[in-house]
Amino acid sequence: MGPTCNILVTQPRRISAISLAERVASERCQNAGQTVGYSVRLDGCHSKKTQLLFCTPGVLMKRLHPDDGNGCNNEVGIADDAAGSANRLSEYTHLIMDEIHERDKNTEFLMIALQDLLEEREDLQLILMSATMPTRDLADYWCGVGRRRVLQQKEKLEKDRQQQQQHQEDSHGENKDNEVA
């Protein structure tokens, strides 16, 4: 992991998040809580150095919609919530949702919230993983999300290709002029 990379991985069950964090930390010759950690309901093992955090979808939903400071959930409204979501997850560069086929109310709400978040945060990368869900179903569900960004990237690639082609044509023409002289 690079120094600026900060990854959050959801696991559908608490035991999965904890055991995966411990396994990955072990593979990195570390203890959980250093660069690899976990956060599940009523338990957590992470620090300011943690760059790979395993959690449940419920914990991620809580991070998207934190308390307003007085112990009650802030119910300002969808527009305010969506705008604030980008700020609340700004520390993450990548979100990985594993076992996406295991759908429950938290996962469903999370996917809706993440669609809005992706429209606001062009720097955020979302990876959806499922061993059993057909790719077509995921693609249909997420169709259009980030489409503006994809079109902008496509336009940029086309412009770069045209500039490169023009440069090659210019260089080729100069070579012919040099051969004639």
Accessible surface in RSA format (square Angstrom, percent):
REM  Atomic radii and reference values for relative SASA: ProtOr
REM  Chains: A
REM  Algorithm: Lee & Richards
REM  Probe-radius: 1.40
REM  Slices: 20
REM RES _ NUM      All-atoms   Total-Side   Main-Chain    Non-polar    All polar
REM                ABS   REL    ABS   REL    ABS   REL    ABS   REL    ABS   REL
RES MET A   1    89.14  46.2  17.52  11.6  71.62 170.5  28.83  24.5  60.31  79.9
RES GLY A   2    34.17  42.1   0.00   N/A  34.17  42.1  25.60  70.2   8.57  19.2
RES PRO A   3   133.24  97.1 100.98  92.1  32.26 117.3 108.93  89.9  24.32 151.1
RES THR A   4   119.01  84.6 103.59 105.0  15.41  36.7  79.33 106.6  39.68  60.0
RES CYS A   5    25.45  19.3  21.58  24.1   3.87   9.1  12.69  32.2  12.76  13.8
RES ASN A   6    34.41  23.7  34.41  33.3   0.00   0.0   4.07   9.8  30.35  29.3
RES ILE A   7    26.40  15.0  26.13  19.5   0.26   0.6  26.13  18.8   0.26   0.7
RES LEU A   8     0.00   0.0   0.00   0.0   0.00   0.0   0.00   0.0   0.00   0.0
RES VAL A   9     9.45   6.2   9.45   8.6   0.00   0.0   9.45   8.2   0.00   0.0
RES THR A  10     2.35   1.7   2.35   2.4   0.00   0.0   0.82   1.1   1.53   2.3
RES GLN A  11     7.01   3.9   6.82   5.0   0.18   0.4   0.18   0.4   6.82   5.2
RES PRO A  12    34.54  25.2  12.12  11.1  22.42  81.5  13.36  11.0  21.18 131.6
RES ARG A  13   117.35  49.3 113.94  58.1   3.41   8.1  61.85  84.5  55.51  33.6
RES ARG A  14    92.48  38.8  89.29  45.5   3.19   7.6  33.69  46.0  58.79  35.6
RES ILE A  15   122.17  69.5 119.24  88.8   2.93   7.1 120.30  86.6   1.86   5.1
RES SER A  16    22.13  18.7  17.85  23.8   4.29   9.9   9.08  19.3  13.06  18.3
RES ALA A  17     0.00   0.0   0.00   0.0   0.00   0.0   0.00   0.0   0.00   0.0
RES ILE A  18    32.12  18.3  32.12  23.9   0.00   0.0  32.12  23.1   0.00   0.0
RES SER A  19    54.89  46.4  49.75  66.4   5.14  11.8  37.56  80.0  17.34  24.3
RES LEU A  20    65.63  36.5  65.16  46.6   0.46   1.2  65.63  46.1   0.00   0.0
RES ALA A  21     0.00   0.0   0.00   0.0   0.00   0.0   0.00   0.0   0.00   0.0
RES GLU A  22    87.50  50.2  81.40  61.6   6.10  14.5  26.04  50.4  61.46  50.2
RES ARG A  23   149.31  62.7 144.40  73.6   4.92  11.7  50.49  69.0  98.83  59.9
RES VAL A  24    40.09  26.4  39.93  36.1   0.16   0.4  40.09  34.8   0.00   0.0
RES ALA A  25     0.66   0.6   0.66   1.0   0.00   0.0   0.66   0.9   0.00   0.0
RES SER A  26    70.53  59.6  56.20  75.0  14.33  33.0  23.49  50.0  47.04  65.9
RES GLU A  27   113.57  65.2  83.72  63.3  29.85  71.1  34.48  66.7  79.09  64.6
RES ARG A  28    95.98  40.3  74.35  37.9  21.63  51.5  30.77  42.0  65.21  39.5
RES CYS A  29   122.43  92.6  86.39  96.3  36.05  84.7  39.52 100.1  82.91  89.4
RES GLN A  30    47.61  26.6  31.39  22.9  16.22  38.6  15.32  32.6  32.29  24.5
RES ASN A  31   112.94  77.9 108.60 105.0   4.34  10.4  24.36  58.6  88.58  85.6
RES ALA A  32    24.93  22.9   7.41  11.4  17.51  39.8   7.41  10.4  17.51  46.4
RES GLY A  33    13.56  16.7   0.00   N/A  13.56  16.7   8.02  22.0   5.54  12.4
RES GLN A  34    80.86  45.2  79.67  58.2   1.19   2.8  28.33  60.3  52.53  39.8
RES THR A  35    26.87  19.1  26.87  27.2   0.00   0.0  26.87  36.1   0.00   0.0
RES VAL A  36     0.00   0.0   0.00   0.0   0.00   0.0   0.00   0.0   0.00   0.0
RES GLY A  37     0.00   0.0   0.00   N/A   0.00   0.0   0.00   0.0   0.00   0.0
RES TYR A  38    20.45   9.5  20.45  11.6   0.00   0.0   0.88   0.7  19.57  24.1
RES SER A  39    14.61  12.3  14.61  19.5   0.00   0.0   0.00   0.0  14.61  20.5
RES VAL A  40     5.51   3.6   0.00   0.0   5.51  13.3   0.00   0.0   5.51  14.9
RES ARG A  41   154.03  64.7 147.28  75.1   6.75  16.1  64.59  88.3  89.44  54.2
RES LEU A  42   163.48  91.0 115.37  82.5  48.11 120.9 129.05  90.6  34.43  92.6
RES ASP A  43    64.70  45.3  50.60  50.4  14.10  33.3  17.65  41.5  47.05  46.9
RES GLY A  44    41.72  51.4   0.00   N/A  41.72  51.4  10.51  28.9  31.21  69.9
RES CYS A  45    40.07  30.3  33.72  37.6   6.35  14.9   9.23  23.4  30.84  33.3
RES HIS A  46    87.34  47.7  59.16  41.1  28.18  72.1  34.38  35.4  52.96  61.6
RES SER A  47    52.45  44.3  33.22  44.3  19.23  44.3  43.12  91.8   9.33  13.1
RES LYS A  48   215.70 105.2 176.37 108.2  39.33  93.6 128.49 115.7  87.21  92.9
RES LYS A  49   153.94  75.1 143.25  87.9  10.69  25.4  94.49  85.0  59.45  63.3
RES THR A  50    17.42  12.4   5.67   5.7  11.75  28.0   5.67   7.6  11.75  17.8
RES GLN A  51    34.47  19.3  33.96  24.8   0.51   1.2  15.65  33.3  18.82  14.3
RES LEU A  52    21.93  12.2  21.93  15.7   0.00   0.0  21.93  15.4   0.00   0.0
RES LEU A  53     8.23   4.6   8.21   5.9   0.02   0.1   8.21   5.8   0.02   0.1
RES PHE A  54    12.18   6.1  12.18   7.5   0.00   0.0  12.18   7.4   0.00   0.0
RES CYS A  55     0.00   0.0   0.00   0.0   0.00   0.0   0.00   0.0   0.00   0.0
RES THR A  56    14.94  10.6  14.94  15.1   0.00   0.0  10.04  13.5   4.90   7.4
RES PRO A  57    11.56   8.4  11.56  10.5   0.00   0.0  11.56   9.5   0.00   0.0
RES GLY A  58    25.40  31.3   0.00   N/A  25.40  31.3  17.58  48.2   7.82  17.5
RES VAL A  59    21.84  14.4  19.99  18.1   1.84   4.4  21.39  18.6   0.45   1.2
RES LEU A  60     0.18   0.1   0.18   0.1   0.00   0.0   0.18   0.1   0.00   0.0
RES MET A  61    35.01  18.1  33.94  22.5   1.07   2.5  34.17  29.1   0.84   1.1
RES LYS A  62   101.45  49.5  96.72  59.3   4.73  11.3  83.55  75.2  17.90  19.1
RES ARG A  63    63.58  26.7  56.08  28.6   7.51  17.9  25.53  34.9  38.05  23.1
RES LEU A  64     0.00   0.0   0.00   0.0   0.00   0.0   0.00   0.0   0.00   0.0
RES HIS A  65    52.37  28.6  47.73  33.2   4.64  11.9  42.59  43.9   9.78  11.4
RES PRO A  66    50.87  37.1  45.94  41.9   4.92  17.9  46.65  38.5   4.22  26.2
RES ASP A  67    63.38  44.4  44.04  43.8  19.34  45.7  13.76  32.4  49.61  49.5
RES ASP A  68    73.19  51.3  34.05  33.9  39.14  92.6  23.07  54.3  50.13  50.0
RES GLY A  69    73.53  90.7   0.00   N/A  73.53  90.7  39.59 108.6  33.95  76.0
RES ASN A  70   108.55  74.9  75.93  73.4  32.61  78.5  43.08 103.7  65.46  63.3
RES GLY A  71    62.49  77.1   0.00   N/A  62.49  77.1  30.52  83.7  31.97  71.6
RES CYS A  72    77.83  58.9  73.10  81.5   4.73  11.1  23.29  59.0  54.54  58.8
RES ASN A  73    91.41  63.0  74.66  72.2  16.75  40.3  15.88  38.2  75.53  73.0
RES ASN A  74    60.68  41.8  49.27  47.6  11.42  27.5   5.85  14.1  54.83  53.0
RES GLU A  75   161.76  92.9 123.33  93.3  38.43  91.5  50.82  98.3 110.94  90.6
RES VAL A  76    81.70  53.8  49.61  44.9  32.08  77.3  56.36  49.0  25.34  68.7
RES GLY A  77    36.52  45.0   0.00   N/A  36.52  45.0  34.41  94.4   2.11   4.7
RES ILE A  78   147.10  83.7 140.29 104.5   6.81  16.4 141.63 102.0   5.47  14.8
RES ALA A  79    82.91  76.2  66.04 101.9  16.87  38.4  74.42 104.8   8.49  22.5
RES ASP A  80    83.07  58.2  72.42  72.1  10.65  25.2  19.73  46.4  63.34  63.2
RES ASP A  81    37.59  26.3  35.28  35.1   2.31   5.5   7.23  17.0  30.35  30.3
RES ALA A  82    21.63  19.9  16.55  25.5   5.08  11.6  21.21  29.9   0.43   1.1
RES ALA A  83    64.83  59.6  51.73  79.8  13.11  29.8  56.20  79.1   8.64  22.9
RES GLY A  84    16.58  20.4   0.00   N/A  16.58  20.4  15.97  43.8   0.60   1.4
RES SER A  85     4.52   3.8   4.52   6.0   0.00   0.0   1.78   3.8   2.74   3.8
RES ALA A  86    16.76  15.4  15.68  24.2   1.08   2.5  15.84  22.3   0.92   2.4
RES ASN A  87   113.73  78.4 101.62  98.2  12.10  29.1  25.63  61.7  88.09  85.1
RES ARG A  88    71.65  30.1  54.85  28.0  16.80  40.0  29.44  40.2  42.21  25.6
RES LEU A  89     0.00   0.0   0.00   0.0   0.00   0.0   0.00   0.0   0.00   0.0
RES SER A  90    70.89  59.9  51.20  68.3  19.70  45.4  28.25  60.2  42.64  59.7
RES GLU A  91    80.49  46.2  63.70  48.2  16.79  40.0  52.34 101.2  28.15  23.0
RES TYR A  92    10.13   4.7   9.99   5.7   0.14   0.4   3.97   3.0   6.16   7.6
RES THR A  93    39.24  27.9  39.06  39.6   0.19   0.4  39.07  52.5   0.17   0.3
RES HIS A  94    52.66  28.8  52.66  36.6   0.00   0.0  31.07  32.0  21.59  25.1
RES LEU A  95     0.73   0.4   0.73   0.5   0.00   0.0   0.73   0.5   0.00   0.0
RES ILE A  96    32.45  18.5  32.05  23.9   0.40   1.0  32.05  23.1   0.40   1.1
RES MET A  97     2.36   1.2   2.36   1.6   0.00   0.0   2.36   2.0   0.00   0.0
RES ASP A  98    30.93  21.7  25.03  24.9   5.90  13.9   0.00   0.0  30.93  30.8
RES GLU A  99    51.53  29.6  49.31  37.3   2.22   5.3   5.10   9.9  46.43  37.9
RES ILE A 100     2.22   1.3   0.70   0.5   1.52   3.7   2.22   1.6   0.00   0.0
RES HIS A 101    53.50  29.2  36.18  25.1  17.32  44.3  26.20  27.0  27.30  31.8
RES GLU A 102    59.64  34.2  46.94  35.5  12.71  30.3  31.64  61.2  28.00  22.9
RES ARG A 103    94.31  39.6  61.89  31.6  32.41  77.2  28.68  39.2  65.62  39.8
RES ASP A 104    74.47  52.2  63.66  63.4  10.82  25.6  41.81  98.4  32.67  32.6
RES LYS A 105   152.63  74.5 141.33  86.7  11.29  26.9  90.14  81.1  62.49  66.6
RES ASN A 106    50.34  34.7  50.34  48.6   0.00   0.0   0.23   0.6  50.11  48.4
RES THR A 107     6.23   4.4   6.23   6.3   0.00   0.0   3.00   4.0   3.23   4.9
RES GLU A 108    56.20  32.3  56.20  42.5   0.00   0.0  35.26  68.2  20.94  17.1
RES PHE A 109   117.06  58.6 114.77  71.1   2.29   6.0 114.92  69.7   2.13   6.1
RES LEU A 110     0.00   0.0   0.00   0.0   0.00   0.0   0.00   0.0   0.00   0.0
RES MET A 111     1.09   0.6   1.09   0.7   0.00   0.0   1.09   0.9   0.00   0.0
RES ILE A 112    93.20  53.0  92.80  69.1   0.40   1.0  92.80  66.8   0.40   1.1
RES ALA A 113    15.12  13.9   9.01  13.9   6.11  13.9  13.84  19.5   1.28   3.4
RES LEU A 114     0.75   0.4   0.75   0.5   0.00   0.0   0.75   0.5   0.00   0.0
RES GLN A 115    37.93  21.2  37.11  27.1   0.82   2.0   6.92  14.7  31.01  23.5
RES ASP A 116    60.28  42.2  57.75  57.5   2.53   6.0   9.21  21.7  51.06  50.9
RES LEU A 117     0.37   0.2   0.00   0.0   0.37   0.9   0.22   0.2   0.15   0.4
RES LEU A 118    17.40   9.7  15.73  11.3   1.67   4.2  15.73  11.0   1.67   4.5
RES GLU A 119    64.60  37.1  56.46  42.7   8.14  19.4  39.88  77.1  24.72  20.2
RES GLU A 120    76.33  43.8  41.99  31.8  34.34  81.8  37.62  72.8  38.71  31.6
RES ARG A 121    17.63   7.4  14.73   7.5   2.90   6.9  14.04  19.2   3.59   2.2
RES GLU A 122    92.75  53.2  80.74  61.1  12.01  28.6  27.71  53.6  65.04  53.1
RES ASP A 123    91.96  64.4  71.34  71.0  20.62  48.8  50.36 118.5  41.60  41.5
RES LEU A 124     0.98   0.5   0.33   0.2   0.65   1.6   0.33   0.2   0.65   1.8
RES GLN A 125    82.76  46.3  81.54  59.6   1.22   2.9  20.85  44.4  61.91  47.0
RES LEU A 126    35.93  20.0   6.42   4.6  29.51  74.2   6.42   4.5  29.51  79.4
RES ILE A 127    68.10  38.8  65.20  48.6   2.90   7.0  68.10  49.0   0.00   0.0
RES LEU A 128    41.19  22.9  18.20  13.0  23.00  57.8  18.20  12.8  23.00  61.9
RES MET A 129    79.31  41.1  75.11  49.7   4.20  10.0  47.52  40.4  31.79  42.1
RES SER A 130    32.11  27.1   0.63   0.8  31.48  72.5   3.17   6.7  28.94  40.5
RES ALA A 131    99.79  91.8  53.97  83.3  45.82 104.2  65.19  91.8  34.60  91.7
RES THR A 132   101.48  72.2  71.44  72.4  30.04  71.6  73.41  98.6  28.06  42.4
RES MET A 133    36.82  19.1  22.88  15.1  13.94  33.2  26.39  22.4  10.43  13.8
RES PRO A 134    78.81  57.4  67.40  61.4  11.40  41.4  78.81  65.1   0.00   0.0
RES THR A 135   110.66  78.7 105.32 106.8   5.33  12.7  70.94  95.3  39.72  60.0
RES ARG A 136   165.79  69.6 160.26  81.7   5.53  13.2  58.21  79.5 107.58  65.2
RES ASP A 137    68.26  47.8  62.10  61.8   6.17  14.6  12.73  29.9  55.54  55.4
RES LEU A 138    24.40  13.6  23.86  17.1   0.55   1.4  24.10  16.9   0.30   0.8
RES ALA A 139    47.90  44.0  33.68  52.0  14.23  32.4  43.76  61.6   4.14  11.0
RES ASP A 140    87.22  61.1  69.85  69.5  17.37  41.1  28.77  67.7  58.45  58.3
RES TYR A 141    78.87  36.8  57.65  32.8  21.22  55.2  59.63  44.8  19.25  23.7
RES TRP A 142    28.24  11.3  22.79  11.0   5.45  12.8  23.18  12.4   5.05   8.2
RES CYS A 143    85.20  64.5  56.38  62.9  28.83  67.7  21.25  53.8  63.95  69.0
RES GLY A 144    35.11  43.3   0.00   N/A  35.11  43.3  18.98  52.1  16.14  36.1
RES VAL A 145    37.86  24.9  16.61  15.0  21.25  51.2  18.04  15.7  19.82  53.8
RES GLY A 146     9.30  11.5   0.00   N/A   9.30  11.5   9.06  24.9   0.24   0.5
RES ARG A 147   126.40  53.1 123.08  62.7   3.32   7.9  43.02  58.8  83.38  50.5
RES ARG A 148   121.06  50.8 114.75  58.5   6.31  15.0  60.18  82.2  60.88  36.9
RES ARG A 149    41.27  17.3  41.13  21.0   0.14   0.3  20.31  27.8  20.96  12.7
RES VAL A 150    90.00  59.2  89.40  80.9   0.59   1.4  89.40  77.7   0.59   1.6
RES LEU A 151    91.42  50.9  91.34  65.3   0.07   0.2  91.34  64.2   0.07   0.2
RES GLN A 152    87.15  48.7  81.40  59.5   5.74  13.7  35.26  75.1  51.89  39.4
RES GLN A 153   100.90  56.4  98.62  72.1   2.28   5.4  33.28  70.8  67.62  51.3
RES LYS A 154   138.03  67.3 134.89  82.8   3.13   7.5  81.20  73.1  56.83  60.5
RES GLU A 155   120.63  69.3 112.16  84.9   8.48  20.2  47.31  91.5  73.32  59.9
RES LYS A 156   130.36  63.6 125.15  76.8   5.21  12.4  97.02  87.3  33.34  35.5
RES LEU A 157   123.22  68.6 119.29  85.3   3.93   9.9 119.62  84.0   3.61   9.7
RES GLU A 158    71.76  41.2  69.04  52.2   2.73   6.5  38.93  75.3  32.83  26.8
RES LYS A 159   125.32  61.1 123.49  75.8   1.83   4.3  67.78  61.0  57.54  61.3
RES ASP A 160    56.65  39.7  52.39  52.1   4.27  10.1  25.19  59.3  31.46  31.4
RES ARG A 161   122.89  51.6 118.71  60.5   4.18   9.9  68.53  93.7  54.36  32.9
RES GLN A 162    96.84  54.2  92.33  67.5   4.50  10.7  25.97  55.3  70.86  53.7
RES GLN A 163   101.93  57.0  93.63  68.4   8.31  19.8  41.60  88.6  60.33  45.8
RES GLN A 164   110.04  61.5 103.93  76.0   6.11  14.5  29.97  63.8  80.07  60.7
RES GLN A 165    84.65  47.3  82.65  60.4   2.00   4.8  23.24  49.5  61.41  46.6
RES GLN A 166    96.38  53.9  94.98  69.4   1.40   3.3  39.54  84.2  56.84  43.1
RES HIS A 167   122.21  66.8 119.42  83.0   2.79   7.1  77.49  79.9  44.72  52.0
RES GLN A 168   106.17  59.4 100.56  73.5   5.61  13.4  36.29  77.2  69.88  53.0
RES GLU A 169    96.35  55.3  83.86  63.4  12.49  29.7  41.42  80.1  54.93  44.8
RES ASP A 170    71.94  50.4  63.47  63.2   8.47  20.0  25.05  58.9  46.89  46.8
RES SER A 171    42.29  35.7  40.55  54.1   1.74   4.0  28.92  61.6  13.37  18.7
RES HIS A 172   105.68  57.8 103.39  71.9   2.28   5.8  67.61  69.7  38.07  44.3
RES GLY A 173    31.60  39.0   0.00   N/A  31.60  39.0  30.13  82.7   1.47   3.3
RES GLU A 174   111.11  63.8 108.98  82.5   2.12   5.1  36.18  70.0  74.93  61.2
RES ASN A 175    87.00  60.0  85.19  82.3   1.80   4.3  17.07  41.1  69.93  67.6
RES LYS A 176   117.89  57.5 117.04  71.8   0.85   2.0  63.74  57.4  54.15  57.7
RES ASP A 177    98.18  68.8  90.66  90.2   7.52  17.8  25.73  60.6  72.45  72.3
RES ASN A 178   110.51  76.2  93.18  90.1  17.32  41.7  25.61  61.6  84.90  82.1
RES GLU A 179   143.63  82.5 108.37  82.0  35.26  83.9  48.70  94.2  94.93  77.5
RES VAL A 180   133.27  87.7 104.07  94.2  29.20  70.4 111.41  96.8  21.86  59.3
RES ALA A 181   120.13 110.5  52.63  81.2  67.50 153.5  76.83 108.2  43.30 114.7
END  Absolute sums over single chains surface
CHAIN  1 A    11624.0       9618.5       2005.5       6127.6       5496.4
END  Absolute sums over all chains
TOTAL         11624.0       9618.5       2005.5       6127.6       5496.4
